[in-house]
């Protein structure tokens, strides 16, 4: 990930995320494959930005390597 050589830690915004929530490197060959191949689905993205933020925050917290909580 350009600007994040060790990857994006859970709970931290991507350094390439702009203030309007668009990707600064969209379409750039340096954009990671995981981002390039991501296909939005309602289970992950919800029905709107608010739902997406809530769902993604939960998933990041749940999958964080320092997470000690159970679902």
SULSULBEL-V867283 format. One line per field, one symbol per residue. ss: DSSP state (2 for helix, 1 for strand, 0 for the rest). psi: psi as a letter, one per 20 degrees, with the letter a starting at -180 (. if undefined). A space follows every 50 residues. Layout:
ss->???
psi->???
This chain:
ss->00000000000000001000001000000000222220000222200022 222222222222200000000
psi->opimhjroqpipqpiiprhjjrphkpipiipqhhghipopqhhhiairhg ggggghggggghipijpjqq.
